[in-house]
């Protein structure tokens, strides 16, 4: 595994980070993490790029995008890395055209899978948990690659077919009762399956698009997942621009724009609720009056809304929501003797995720807050010089996943942001 990228370009970034970092531990961890993804998770072929998530041999559409996105900072200096990113978009497009409802894929059509689930599987699919964000991340990566480098060769006819497929799925899932998608898993955690013979919990029409699972791969309580719909609004805007500028297809652009408006109106009508006299975003709603006040560490999250490009950091509803998320009112917010922040139902109680701490830093304009979060991250990596999935708030030597490439690259993103070495 590994690729023949220019070591000098990566070394230059690492040197720049070391020169600007006030805490030497920041650059030490950055150096390890920034190398690690390219050295250990990337497989390139003559056709495309396959990126494993870390300690699992499959490729998640979400994770692979997040793992590779920070390398946009050097994409103009190293053509190999730029082509690697193009190759990843090509592979993701292939995956979406194979099955837009799947979240994770095999490198070959080998029939490997996480579990024998009751859903429409095929040999390429590792797991078929439908998550709205799985269709958003590849579009974001493709768009940012274009904007950062001017590269357009990844905007192929297959990319356009994938864009049309994504719009079609999002529209279908506005009326999930007519959807072909069902998912059931037995003999595992209850969060790993959908109720009602795989249909999910009851729902009403909202204009938003339905999601079976959260970006944690845990099932939704209520299936209109607000942060995922926020992300959908953002990438539909990207698809509108790509359709016009790249393909000259005004009809496709109009479809993207109309769907974007419908989903955004749904968020405004159903996703904003009153809490203690203030308007906040709910995490999930069902269109029947039920909603969930919480946030999860995985991205897209409510905390990540400005990072995703949905709203500004100083937006009032966002700031009200942020205050709720970073308090005991969020059932997945934990404080301990070593760290505090947002965790997940996906990991044990009182485990905070470095990804969430990075997002907290990326959604504040306060440099002191960013620095304090970077200090916390390098103080709680348990001597590994890498980020983990979740960390016990009272004992950082207790953590989940020693090797988690997405978390590594989120740390790199936060440090690059703090040092103003931006993507």
N, C-alpha and C positions, 0 to 999 in steps of 0.2 A: 504494500500500500504506500501512498505518498506520491507526490508529483514533482516534476522538474521545474519548480518555480525559482525565481531569482532570489537567492538567499540574501543578496546585498540589499534588495528593496525591503525585505522584512527586517533585516538588521538595522537599516536606517530608521525605520519606525520605532523599533525597540530602543535605539540610541536616543532618539528624540524624546520618547517617553521617559527614559531614565534621566535625561538632562532636565526635564521640566518637573519631575515628580518631587514633591517636598518630603515624601516618605519613601525611602528606598525599597520598602517591602512592596509598594504598589508596582514598581517596575519589575521586581523579581517575579511576582505572580503573573503579571502581564506577559512577560517573556515566555514563561512556561505555557500559559493558556493560548497565546497567539500562535505559537508554533504547533501546539498539540492537535488542533483540528485538522490542519493541512497534513500533518505527519501521520495521523492515526485514523481519520474517519473518511478520507476522500479516496475514491477509486475513479480514475479517468480511463476512458476508452477512446477509440477513434471517433465514436459517435456521440458520447455524452459523458455526464458525470453522475456518479452515485455516491451518496453521503450517508453513512450509517450514523445512528444517533449516539453511539458510544458503546455501552456494554450490551447492546442488542444489535444483531446483524441486519436489521431492516432499516429502511429509510422512511421517516415520517415527512410528509409534505411540509408541515409546520417547522419541525426541528431543523431540517436540512436548510431551509431558507434562513432561519435565525442563526444557524451556525456559520453560514457563509457570508451573510450580509455585512459584517464588519470589514471584510476584505475589500469592499468597495473603496475604502480609503486608499488602497494601493493599486486599484484596477487600471488607472491611467499610466502607472509607472511600470507595470509588469503585464505583458500581453498574455502570458500563460495563465495568470490568475483571472484576467478578464475572460479568457476563453473557458476557463473552468466554470465561471459563473454562468456564462452562456450555455455550457453543457449541462449544468444543473437545471436551468430553466427548460431546456429541451427534454431532459428526463422527466421532469415534473409534468410537463405537457403530455408526454406519453402516458404517464400514470393516470392523469385526469381523464384522458380519452379511453383508457382501459376500464376505469370505474371511478366516476366522480364522487361516489359515496364512501370510498375507502380512505382511511387515514394513513396507512402504512403499507409499504410495498417491498417485495423481494427484488434482489438484483437480477435474478433470472426467473423464468417461469417454472420454479422448482416445487411448487405446491406447499412450501413451508408456511406455517401459520402459528399464531400465538395460541389459538384455541379453536376447537371444532364448534363453531357457532351456527345458529340457525339463521342464515341469511344467504344471499346469492354470492358465494365465494368463487374465485378462480385461482389458477396457479400462480398468478403474479401478486396476489393480495396477501399480505401478512396479517392485517386486521382491517375490519370493515365497520368501524365505529364512525358514523357520519357526524362530522364537526364542521360547522360553517367556516371556521378559520382555516381549515385545511385547503380550502379553495381560494382563500384570500392571500395567504402568504406568497405563493408563487407569482401572483399578479403584482404584488408589491415589489418583489425582488426584480422582476422583469422591468417594471417601470423605473425603479431607482437605478438600475444598470444603464438604461437608456439616458436618464437625466444626468447621471454622473459622468458617463463616458461618451455619449453620443452613439453607442453601439445599437444597431437595429437588426442585426442578422438573426437574432432569436425570435423576431416577430415574423414567424413563418406562417404558411397556410394552416399548419397544425395548431399553432398558437391561437389563430383566429377561431378555429373549430373548438378549441378548449374554452376560449372566452364565451362563445355562443353556448357551449355546454353549461358553463358556470351560471350564466344568466338564466338558462332554462331550468336548471336545478333550483336556483334560488326562487324562481317564480312558482315552480311546482310545489316547493315547500312553504309557500305562502298559504297553501291549502293542503296541509299534510295529509288530510283524510283521503286525498286522491293519489297520494304518493305510492310508488312501488316499494319504497324502502321499509323493511322490517328488520329487527335485530333482537335476538335472544341468546343469552349465555347462561348455562346451568352449572351448578356446583362450584360457583366462584362468589366473589363479593357481590352484594346486591347492587352496588354502584356500577357493575359491569354489564348490566342488562337493561332492557326496556320493558316496562309493564304492558299489560293489555295485549298479550300475544305479539309483542314486539313493536306495537304502534306507539307506545308512550302514554303519558298522562293526558287527561282531557284538556282541550284547548279551544279558544275561539279565534276568529279572524282578527288580526291586528294590522295587517300590511307588512309586518316584519316577516322574516324567513325563519323557519323552524330548524332547530338543531337537536339531534339526539343526544349528543355528548358535549361536555366542556373540553377546553384545550388540555385539561388534566387527564383526558380519556375516561373520566367518570360521567355517569349519566346525569342529565339535567333533572332538577326537581320540577321546574316549570320550563317548557321547551322553547320559549322565546328568550334566548340568551342575549342580554343587552350589549355587553362588550363585543360579542361576535357580530351582532348586527351593526354596531358602530364601525367595525372594521370593514364590513360589507359595503357600507355607505362610502367609505374612503376608496376602496378598490374599484367600485363601480364608477367613481369619478375618474380614476386612472384609465379604466377601460373606455370610457367615453372619449377621453383625450387620445388614447391609442387608436381607437376606431377612426377618428377624424384624421389625425395627423399621419398615421402610418398606413392605414388601409383605405383611407378616403371613403369610408362606409358610413354615411350619415344616418342610415336606418339603424345600424347596430349601435351607433352612438346615442341615438334617440331612445332605443330600448334600455340601454344602460342608465341613461339619465332618468327615465320614467321610473324604473325600478328603484334607483337611488332615492328619488323623492318619496316613493311609497314607503320604503323602509324607514327613512328618516322621520317622516310624519308619524309612523308607528312608534318610534322611539319617543318622540315628543309627547304623544298622546298617552301611551301606555307605560313607558319606561321611566317617566319622571313622577315621583310620588312625594307626598308631604311627610316629613319626619321631624317631630319636635319643632314645628312651625317653619321648617326650611324645606326647600325643594331639593331632592337628591335623586340620583339615578338608582333604580333597583337593579339587582344583579340578574334576576330572571323574573319573567311574568308569564301568565298563561292566557291572557286575553279574556279571562272570566272574573277578573277582580283580585286574583291572588298574586302576591309578589314576594320576593325574597330580598331582604336587606343583608348583604354580605359582600365580600370579594374573595377571590381565589388567587393564589400566587401565580398561576399559569397565565400566559399572555396569548390572546387578548384578555385583559382584565379591565375593570372600571378605573383602577389606578392608572392604567396605561393609556387612557383615552387621548391625552395630548401627544404622547409618543407615537400613537398610531396615526395621528393627523386628524382626529375627529373634531377636536375643539382646542381652544387656547388654554394654557395653564391657568390664566387668571379668570376663566369663565366661572361665574358665580355658582352654578349648579355643580360644576366639577369640584370646586373648592369645598363646597358643603359636603359633597360625596367623599372627597379625600379625607376630610376631618372624621367622618364616620368610619371609613375603612381603617384608618390608623388609630383606632380606639377600641376599647373593649366591647363596643356595640357591634363590631364585626366578629362573629363567632370564630373566625380563623385568624384573628390578630392575637399574637402572644408576646408577653414580656417576661424576661428572666434575668439572671445575673450576668449573662454574657452578651445577649443581643435581644432585639425586639423587632417585630415586623409581621408580615403576612405569611401564613402557611396555607395548608390545603387539606381538604378531606382525603386527598390521595396519599398523604403521609401521616405519621403519628401525631397526636396532639402535642402542642408545645414544640413543634419543629417549624422553624422559619426558613423560607426559601431565599437563597442568594439572588435568584432571578427577581423576586419581588423587591428586595432591597435595591437592586440595580434600577428597576423601574421607578422606585421611589426617588432615586437620585436623578433619573432622566426626566422627571416630571416636576422638578422644582427649579426655580431660578436662583436659588440660594446656594452660592458656592461653598459656604461653610457646612451646609447640610450634606452636600455631595461629598465633601472631604471626610466628614464624620462617618458616612456610610462606607466609603472606600476603606477607611481605617478599620471599621468593624469587619468588613469582608476579609481583609488580610489577617486579622487577628483570630478569625474563627475557622480557618481552613485546615486545622488539625495537622499542621506540618506537611501537608501534601503539595502545597503550591498550586492547588487546583480548587475550583469551586465544586460544591456538591449539590444534590437535589434539595434536601432539607437538613437542618441542623438543630439539635436540641438547644433550647434557649438558655439552659443552665449548665450544659456540658458540651462544648463544641467538638469533643472527641467522639461524640455519638452523632452519627449522620447517616443519611441514605445516599447511595450511589457515589462511589469513589470517583467514577469517571462519567461525567455528564457534560458533554461538549457544549450544549446550549447554554448552560450556566457559565461555563468558562468564557464563552464569547460575549455574554451579556456583561460580565465584569470588564472585558476589554472595551466594550462600547461605552460603558459609564466612564472609564478612565480617559478614553479618547475625547469624550464629551467635556469632561471636567478640564482637561488640558487644552481644549479648543482645537484639537486635531480632528476635525469632523469628517464624516463620511461625505 
